[in-house]
Structures are given as C-alpha cells and as structure tokens.
C-alpha cells in the first residue's frame, strides 16, 4: 500500500488468492478484523496496519484510564446518522444490531443496487440489509452528504494583547487571561459534550476558540445557531464592553470526497468569513460530486435575526410547501444581472419575481375547489417565504443571494440516494 514497507498483513481477494510478492511470514486476516479496516485483496505493512486498526484496538480494550475508548465514526456514518437514529428508535432489535461494527458505505451500495457479495461478513451484510429494508419501508430520504465546520475566535490576538479591554482594565491583563481561559474551556466542554454529539454529528476538536466538527445535514442549521449562541454566553463584561465573536467555515461534502479536500474547503470558507467586514460571519460551500462548488457568506445575525433560523425556515418551507422550481427559474433569470453595474436597483424586480415564482411553485395538495381558509393559508405561506428571501437578498448581494438559493435547493432535495453522484 505505502510502497515503502514490506506487506506483513493481508486479506485474500474475492477469488481466494493472495499477492505473489507477499512476505513469507505475512499474516492473513480473519473476520475478527472487519472489512472496513482492510478490504479484500489489500495488504499493509506493520506501521500502516497499526494506524488503520488503532480504533479497533481501543474499542476492544476499554479501560478506565484510557481516554480513547471508541472508534471515530466514518463520514458515511455521519451522513446516515439521522436515519440510523430514527431506525433505532423504531426497532429495538435493529437498534442492538446497530451497536455492532459494520461498513456504513455498504448501505449506500445496497441502495444503489450494487452487488455486495464478498464485501462484508455475513453479520455485516445482515445489518446492512435490515437498514436497507427499514429505509425503503419508511420512505426515508437519504443523503450521502455531511458538513465539516471549522471556526476560530475573531481578533483573539487583540484580545490577548489587551487591546480590546476597557481603558480602566488594561492593567488587569493577567486576570483577564485567566478568566478568558476558564470561559473558553467551559464553552469547549459544552460544545463537545452537549451540543455536537450523536446523532447530530461529532466533535473532532474543541480547544477554546478553535473548533472542528462533522455535522449531519439534518441538524446543520440548529447546530450552527447553538454553537454561535453558546459562544455568545462567554462573559468578559468585567474587563470590556465588547463581546467575543467567532467566524466559521462550513463545507458540505459527499462522504466519498477525500477528507483532506473537505477540510481544505472548510478552512478556506473560514478565511473568507473572517475577511468580511466586522467578521462574526459564516461562509458556506457545497462541494458537488460533479465538481461544481456553490458558495455563500453572511453575518451570523442580520437585521431580522439569526441567519441559521432563516435557513431552517427556508428548508422547512421547501420540504413542506414549495418545490425548488422557483429557485431554478429565478437563478436562470437573474444570473444575467450578476456584476452588471448598469442595473442600479434590482430590488423591485427581485421582490416581484419572488412573489410570482413562489406562487407558481406552491404545493397545492387540495382536490377541487379550495376553501377560503386554505387560500388564506397559501397566501400567508407565500408571503412569509417571500419576506425571508427578500430580506436575505437585501442583507447581502445578488451573487451571494443566488449562491444561497442554490444551496438551499441542494439541501432541501436531500440528494436522493439513487443519484449518489448528483
């Protein structure tokens, strides 16, 4: 595998053969080491094998004084987390099976009608098949995407130097450092142990004002708000009239996209957020399997409240009351105005067209003549949706607004599993 070390551990291929250039004393793996750690026909040197199977070792040797006690979930597991949680709550027998190790990627393979022969143990394939049946039975909409979130405190250099302290507190820098460290440590513990936990996602690193986590898309808007709102509770009022803030980058990525790429884009988005005036911002990127990148950036709070709340409202609206057709049509019409300096004010056009397209894309499920109440309900939902969208357009610019529309369209569709590659 590495090209540098002798292969000392191997698994035969699906035809029962092993490579001819294997070391004479190489060890063949049995079913005790699941296929998720070493696939059929694969061979590893000692160093690579230890790195690959370390989570398995710690999982099998739980000790009270050992901090690392469980395997880190795969990106496929994170993408499936909300579905697996629903299944576990509905089926006690399957909930017990889900506690065992299995390759979550096989669930996607099964949903895409791929041949699973030889790709897992008999027990793994049994679990995967039961998950598949539960998904089909309940008509769950499965996504193969998850989110990486990275954030970092704004102006921390200025805070630590004392520049952000009130004039009368400049001499209390040591006391401020101690207080800030305690506040940040408390936030980090809350974020890792109470906020970003299964099935919502997993915290990879929480080091005060630095944070890295993986989030299930179903929980993304809520997690974004909860993390930012919790950070807002950090109290430094005895030292400064200013509040601590952070800027975050989010990359929505397919579970098969190399993790290094997803992390790179999350860091890039964090940097873009910090480049916004005033910082305290959020920047999102969706990395489609087709290679297309969709981006959007905004402040955490705008004149109408939390952006995360507005994002959730729009996604709920698209799930329950509107098709995404209005987004496709709107973007097709207004992309031509992007960067056109001759058009000084598009506000009226945007407002009018949003109203027209939302009306056309409303999911009217009533049969025959609709009642007056139903008509009023429809008009209210269209007006509310239009108001939130129009406000976000005014708060940002046309380029970012078009990016936001494409992102919510992507997220709302759930990326139906029969189109894993978009």
FENFENDA-V366891 format. One record per run of one state. SS is the DSSP state (H for helix, E for strand, L for the rest). FROM is the first residue (numbers start at 1). TO is the last residue. If there is no record, write none. Layout:
ss=SS from=FROM to=TO
ss=SS from=FROM to=TO
This chain:
ss=L from=1 to=8
ss=E from=9 to=10
ss=L from=11 to=26
ss=E from=27 to=28
ss=L from=29 to=42
ss=E from=43 to=44
ss=L from=45 to=45
ss=H from=46 to=60
ss=L from=61 to=74
ss=H from=75 to=90
ss=L from=91 to=91
ss=H from=92 to=98
ss=L from=99 to=104
ss=H from=105 to=111
ss=L from=112 to=121
ss=H from=122 to=138
ss=L from=139 to=144
ss=E from=145 to=153
ss=L from=154 to=155
ss=H from=156 to=161
ss=L from=162 to=166
ss=H from=167 to=195
ss=L from=196 to=200
ss=E from=201 to=207
ss=L from=208 to=209
ss=E from=210 to=216
ss=H from=217 to=231
ss=L from=232 to=245
ss=E from=246 to=254
ss=L from=255 to=258
ss=H from=259 to=274
ss=L from=275 to=280
ss=E from=281 to=287
ss=L from=288 to=292
ss=E from=293 to=299
ss=L from=300 to=300
ss=E from=301 to=302
ss=L from=303 to=304
ss=E from=305 to=306
ss=H from=307 to=320
ss=L from=321 to=321
ss=E from=322 to=322
ss=L from=323 to=324
ss=H from=325 to=337
ss=L from=338 to=346
ss=H from=347 to=360
ss=L from=361 to=361
ss=E from=362 to=362
ss=L from=363 to=371
ss=H from=372 to=395
ss=L from=396 to=397
ss=H from=398 to=413
ss=L from=414 to=416
ss=H from=417 to=419
ss=L from=420 to=422
